[in-house]
Amino acid sequence: DGFGALLDFQISKDFRIGYAYDMPTGEIRPYSTGTHEIILIYETLFKQKGPAKSPRYF
């Protein structure tokens, strides 16, 4: 059990950077200070240009 937070910034059209923190709330809490994560996302493939050709609603 635990909770987490994520913060994400879009630096450019293809690049995003983020930070995440997870804090345990269960029995492991006295033994863990949580986890820190740095997220780097570089998107180049499969970008959709224009509106969807077959939009679906779920």
N, C-alpha and C positions, 0 to 999 in steps of 0.2 A: 504494500500500500504506500501511496505517496502522492505528491503533487508536483507539478512542473510549470515552468514559464518559458516562453519562446519569444524572442525579439528578432525581427528580420528587416533588413534594409535593402532596397534595390539600388545598387550603385550605378549601373548602366543598363542598357537594353538586354545584355546577355549575362550580367554578373550580379549575384546577390550574396550578401554576407549576413550571418546571424549568430545569435548566442542563445543557448538554452541552459537552464538550471533545473535539476530534479532533486527534490528533498524527500527522503523516506519518512513515513509516519508510523510504520509498524514496529515490530520487535527489533529490527536492525538499527533503528534511529540512534541509540546510544553509541553505536560502533561506526557510524557513517556520517560524514558532514555533507553528503550530497554529491552530485556530479555536475561538472561544468562541461559544456560542449561548445565548440566553435564550428559553425556550419559555413561552408563555401559551396556555392551553387553556380555552375557555369552552364548555361543553356544554349546549345547551338543547333541541335537536330530536332526535327519534327515540330517546328514552329508553324502554327496555323496562320495563314495570311487571309485576311478578310473574314466574313461571317461563315459560320458552319454550313456545310452543304446539306446536312441532314440533322437539324437540331432535334433533340429528343428531350422530353420532360419526364422526370421520374418522381 
